[in-house]
């Protein structure tokens, strides 16, 4: 099982015109954007699977974290591996997904489906 921190984070950077910007990065919204993007080249079935995974992640947002089965995390990780175009503001997002913490939950602690 993998645990992903879903709390938004602040990115402080410089725009192309040299203006300093501080932007709140919404983890859940951006995971959905990556996973449902056309670059993923989903079939109908894989699109539904990705949408279901995104719905599960969104439902956990209020808790600030989501626990994923290993197969769910692998699907998420594969989606991030396929996506191109993430920039500096998404380093933390990629880190949280690609290097998600492994957790060992006993049966009583496992999330209900």
C-alpha angles and dihedrals in degrees: 000000000000130000120211123193107230099183113122118250134207120244118199114195147136124262121227088262091056096255116142112237135186115200131182109227114213105212097195095048092048094047087054090048092053097042097047097039116122091241086076088069092213124193114220092266096046090047090056091047091051091047091050090051091050090050090052090050092048091050089057095048095098089058089054093232142053130213112214131191111244092254091052091050091048090054090050092046091049090052091054091046091055097045118092128194104054110144138196094290089062099053091101092047092052091046092053092050103036095041098036114165117258111233130187112215125184118224093267092056098046114113117251115244 
